[in-house]
């Protein structure tokens, strides 16, 4: 499982946009959660962290792989 730290999500629409972007990345099996309050998303599958970060960044959010 890969956990991402995301800044800039302020509403349910933001969460939905991030979830949709992550779900479209090849190799993603399941978007476990997107939580704007925690500023995190968790994804299962074989997608690379780089591809996940790019998908979220392309939606306009600051994102990095959680340590």
C-alpha positions in Angstrom: 0.0 0.0 0.0 1.2 3.5 -0.8 0.2 6.5 1.3 0.4 10.0 -0.1 0.4 13.3 1.7 -1.8 15.8 -0.1 -2.1 19.5 0.5 -5.0 21.7 -0.8 -8.0 19.5 -0.5 -10.7 21.6 1.0 -14.0 19.9 0.1 -15.7 16.7 -0.9 -15.3 17.6 -4.6 -11.5 17.8 -4.0 -11.6 14.3 -2.4 -13.6 13.0 -5.4 -11.2 14.5 -7.9 -8.2 13.0 -6.2 -9.9 9.6 -5.9 -10.9 9.6 -9.6 -7.4 10.6 -10.7 -5.8 7.9 -8.6 -8.2 5.2 -9.8 -7.3 5.9 -13.4 -3.6 5.3 -12.8 -2.6 1.9 -14.4 -1.9 -0.7 -11.7 -4.2 0.8 -9.1 -6.4 -2.0 -7.6 -8.1 0.0 -4.9 -8.2 3.6 -3.7 -8.5 2.7 0.0 -9.2 6.2 1.2 -8.9 9.9 0.4 -9.2 12.0 3.5 -9.0 15.8 3.2 -8.9 16.3 7.0 -5.9 14.1 7.3 -4.4 15.2 4.0 -3.8 11.7 2.9 -4.7 9.1 0.3 -4.0 5.4 0.5 -3.8 3.2 -2.6 -3.3 -0.5 -3.2 -1.9 -2.0 -6.4 1.2 -2.1 -8.5 1.2 1.5 -9.7 4.4 3.3 -9.1 4.5 6.1 -6.5 5.8 8.4 -9.2 2.7 7.8 -11.3 0.4 8.3 -8.4 2.1 11.6 -7.4 1.9 12.8 -11.0 -1.8 12.0 -11.2 -2.6 14.0 -8.1 -0.3 16.9 -9.0 -2.0 17.1 -12.4 -5.2 17.8 -10.5 -3.6 20.8 -9.0 -2.7 19.5 -5.5 0.7 19.4 -3.7 1.5 15.8 -3.1 4.4 13.6 -1.9 4.8 10.0 -0.8 4.3 9.8 3.0 7.4 8.8 4.9 
